[in-house]
Amino acid sequence: MSISHDKGRQSQQGDSHNITAEKLFNPSIEYDDLLLKLKEEFNKVWDTAKTSPDNGLEGFDELATLGAGSFGRVILVKNRQTGNYYAVKILIKDQIVKTKQVTHVHTEKRVLSSIRFPFLIHLEFSSKDFDYLYLGLPFINGGELFTYHRKVRKFNEKQARFYASQVYMGLEYLHGMSLLYRDLKPENILIDSKGYIKITDFGFAKKVETRTMTLCGTPEYLAPEIIQSKPYGTSVDWWSYGILLYELVAGNSPFSPHNKDVMMMYTKICDGEYKMPTFFSAPLKDLIDNLLQVDLSKRFGNLVNGNKDIKNHAWFKNVDWYGLLNQDFAAPFIPRVTNMEDVSNFDRFPDPKPLHRSKTNRHADLFVDF
């Protein structure tokens, strides 16, 4: 798996991942052995986290806004020296401190720096200045899976399996690195130029060797144990995975009929009360039923065989996992992209406004290690 870094920014985020595609994605290599090699690479970077330079977006042209939120915005930039394009997540220091998200932001940067997997977004560079933190990511110009899914309303099971298999491998990799993702939903799955996925937004990711109790995530996708403030581990991601499978094929999430009354929705989630569509195949019904188990002792991904109960399930019977890793198959949907500056697959936003500039370094002590 070769990772192409912008040589003009190597001082900001070097490439420590040297395993080639031939070594990684050769079907003759046992998949568990592959994950072990990937974990070695992950740990090397995780244990040697680097701080970001203080030069902000110096040397970049700001081209368009790709997204906006409470913590800042995501913009498309072009490196003047190399001509390479990136999606840069700009985080407002004041807002991060105000909402007590300092630890989350540090973790997000460290996770993005350390992960390298075909179906996950990764960090190309990072920087900071007096007012903002910057996370430079590959520009995935196909847009969100959510947007495409919304247009067609629902996928057939073959289409859903194509995307769900990649999401499965992404979660399997993260869990193998002792990471919880905790924010799985179609909005956080991007489509690249070949129609394959990239899971993005690691703001809720957390490195956990045992269990945690933090309440975070998107209401419709929350597992019962999160709602009930119980200790949890990777099981919460497999619950969300069950919700995603259901939504891809049904066109709505199993608990969406109650999303206008959050407390009622939480009650239904904790009771595991939802309707299974009659047009789902028997294998899909069985898989979702075993993922959306309120009882953790019965939930797939949390039993003695771990995630293998999911991977070896009948619904995934004919999946060529290595073929997906090597992108050997035509995707159900290929995004229309005219050039590297094409942002037509994203919602329209006004042109980027000049960023506010302070004369003093805001919260410098809290972000000295960023």
Buried (B, 14 or more C-beta within 10 A) or exposed (E): BEEEBBEBBEEBBBBBBEBEEEEBBEEEEEBEEBBEEBBEBBEEBBEEEBEBBEBBBEBBEBBBBBBBEEBBBBBBBBBEEEEBBBBBBBBBBEBBBEEEBBEBBBBBBBBBBBBBBBBBBBBBBBBBBBBBBBBBBBBBBBBBBBBBBEEEEBBEBEBBBBBBBBBBBBBBBBBBBBBBBBBBBBBBBBBBBEBBBBBBBBBBBBBBEEEBEBEBBBBBBBBBBBBEEEEBBBBBBBBBBBBBBBBBBBBBBBBBBBEEEEEEBBBBBBEBEBEBBEEBEEBBBBBBBBBBBBEBEEBBBBBEEBBBBBBEBEBBEEBEBBEBBBBEEEBBBEBEBEEBEBBEBBEEBEEBEEBEEEEEBBBEEBBEEB
